Amino acid sequence: MSSVPLVVFYGTAPQPCPYLDGRIESKIVTELTQRDATGLHDRLVVAGFRRSHKLAYRPACRGCDACVPVRVPVARFQPSRTQRRIARRNADLMVEELPARASSEQYALFRRYQRSRHHDGGMALMGARDYRDMVEETAVETRIVEFRALDGRLVAVSLSDRIADGLSGVYQFFDPDEPQRSPGVAVILWHIARARALGLPYVYLGYWIADCAKMAYKNAYRPIEALGPAGWRELTDAPDFA
C-alpha cells in the first residue's frame, strides 16, 4: 500500500508589505522537495501559490486579501489595440528557451533593471550568487527565456515554469533603456502565444493588486480570471488598464 507524502506548511514571520504602505505581510510556505514535487507544484499553482527557489508560497496576511491570483485563459484572450501595436514593434526579437542556467550577461541586465525600476526593493541587493540561486534552484520544469534584438543584445529575460495546465511566469526583467518596446508587455504576450502553441489553457501571472501600480498592470490582459472563495472566475469588477 503506497503512502501519500505529507505536505507541511509553515507560516512566515510578519514583515512590512513590499506593495502596500502600512500593511503587514505574512505567507504560508511549503518545500517542493517531495517525491512528486512537480505534481504538488501543479496543484499549488492552481490553488493560488507561487514558486521561489524550491519553495511554494501564498500570502496569508491578517485582515488583508489584496493579493489576488490571476491567470489568462489563452483561448479567449483578446489583445487590446495597444498590445497588438507592441507585438508588432517586437516582432523582430529572437526568442530562445533555455535550461534554467544563470549567466553573467543575464545578471548584468538584471542589475540594470533593478537599479532603474526597483532600487529601493530587496531584490536590488541581490548578488550574482543570489541571482544564480533564483534561476537554478528549482524542483520543477523551469526554463529561462531570452529575448534578443537582431544585433544580439539581450533585451528581456523571463524565468518561467511549465505546469500541467499552463505556463507560470516566475520573474521577468528587461532593458530599462528600451521603453519604446514595452518589453514587459512583449514578454507576457509571448507567453500567451507560446501556451497557445503548446495547447496549454492558461498563463499564470501571479498576484494582481488593484491599489499597487506595480501589480495592477496585469488587469490589462483580457479576459483575465481571478481566484476567489468561489474558485476561478473572470475578473470583471476592476477598471481596464489597457
N, C-alpha and C positions, 0 to 999 in steps of 0.2 A: 504494500500500500504506500503510494507516494505521499509525501507531506508537502503542504503549501508553505513556501518560505515566509517567515514572519517579517512584516514590514513595520519598522519602528519609526515614529515621527517625533521630532524634537521641537521645542519652542525656543526661539532666539530671544536674547535679552532686548528689552525696548531701547530704541535709539531714535534720534531725530530723523524725521522723514526727509528723504532727499528730494521729494517732489512738491510737497505742500508745506508751507511755512507754518510753524506752530503745532504740527501734528507729530505724533509718536508712532514709529514703525515697529512692528513685530512680525515674525514669519514662523510658519511651520515648515520643517525641513526633514527630508529623509535621504539616505545614502542610496545611490544607484550601484550597489555592489552585490546585489543578489544574483543568483544563477541566471534568472530571467530578467536582467536589467532592462533589456530592450522592450520586453512586453510590459514591464512595470512602468517604464517611461512613457510608452504609448498611452497607457490608461491615465497616467497622471496629467499629461498634456491636455487630454480631452476633459479632465476634471479641473483645469484651470491652473496647473502648475507650470513653472518654467524651469529650465536647467541652467546650472552654473557648475562647471567642472563635473565632478561625479555626484553632484547633489541636485535634488529637485526641491523646489520651494514654492510657497504661495503666501501672500500677505495674510496675516491674521491679526489685524490691528483693532484694538478695543475701541468701539464707538465710531469706527470709520470703515466704509465699504467703497471708497472712491476708486480703488484699483479694480477695473472690470476686464476680465479676459475677453479678447476679441479674436475673431478669425474671419477670413474672406472665403465665401463659398465660390469656388473657382468658376463653376459652370454658369453662374448667374452674374458674375462681375461685369459691370459696365463702366469702362473708363470714362472719366469726365473729359471735357474738351481740353482742359489744361494737361491732364495726364496723357492724352493722345499726342499733344504737342511735345511733351517731354520725352515720350517714347521715340518720336521721330528724331528729336535732337540727339538722342543717344544711340541711334541705330548703328553708328559706326563702332561702338565699343566691342572689343573682343572679350568674350567671357570664357573662363576656364574653371571647371570644378576639379578641385584637387583634394588629396588626403589631408586630414587635419594636421598640418605641419606649419609651424611658425617660421617666418623668415625675417631677416633684418630689414628688408625693404618694406614688408608689411608693418613692422614695428615703427619704422620712421614715419610712415603715413599715419599710423595710429597716434603717435605723439603729436604730430601737427594738428590732427583733428581734435584731440583732447585740449590742447593749448588754445585753439581757436573757439571751440564750442562749449567745452565743459571744464574750463581752467580751475573752477572752484569745486569740482567734484572729486570724489575719492579715486576714480579711475585715472585722473590726471597724474597721480603719484606712482602709477604702475611702472616698474622697471621692465627690462627686456625679459627677465626670467618670469615675472608675473604674467606678462603677455603670452609667453610660450605656454605657461601652465593653463591659461584661459583657453587657448586654442587646442592644446594636445591632451589635456586631462578630460577624457570622455569615455563613457562606458557604452555608448550607443553609436549609431551610424551617423557620423558627422563629416561634413565637408567644409573646406574653406574655398570660397568662390572669389576669384579675382576678376576685376573689370579693368581693362586696359584700353587706352587710346591707341590710334593707329601707329603712333610713334613709339609705342611700348610703355609709356608712362602708366603707372598704377593709379587709377582714378578712384576706385572704391573696392572694398573688401566686405564680404559677409561670411560670418560663421553660422552655419545652418545645419539643422538636424533633419533627417528623414524619419518620419514615423509612419505608422500603418495607414493613416488616412490623410497624410499631407506632409507639408514642409513647415518646419518651425524655425523662424529666424531667431537665433540666439543673440547675436550682436552684429551691428554693421557700422562701418565708418568710411569716410570718404575724404577726398581732397577739398579742404575748405576754400581753396583758391579757384574752384570750378563752379561758382554759384549759378552761372548761366545754364549749366547742365541739369541742375537739381538732381544730383546723383543719388541722394537718398530715396527719392521717388522712383528713379530708374531701377534701383536695386529691388524694391518691392514689386514693381511691375514685372521684372524678370522672374521673380519667384512665382508670381501668379501664372505667367506663361509657362514656366518650367513645370509647375504642378499639373497644369492642363495637359502638357505633352506626356507626362508620366501617368496620366489617368488618375491623379490623386485629387480628392474633392476639396481640400482645404489648405489655406496658408494661414498659419497661426502667427499673429503679430504681437503677442504679449499682452501687456495691460494698457487699456485706454483710461485716461484720467481727464474728465471733462474740464476741470479747472487748472490743468497744467499744460501750458503750451508745448512743452517738450514731448508730451504724450497725446495731446488732443488731435494731432495731425492724422492719426490712424483712422479717424472717422471719415476721412476723405475717400476711402476705398469702399465704394458702394455697389451692391448691398454689403453690409457687414453684420455679422452675428455676434452677440454678446452672451456670456454665460451668467445666468442669474439663478434664483431659487427654483425656477420652473424649468431649468435646463437652457440649452442654446436657443436663442430667439433673435430674430432680426432687430437690430438697433434702429429704432425709428423716432425716438423722443429726444434727439440731440440735434443741434444745428449742424448744417453741412459746411465743412471746412474746405471743400474742393475749390 
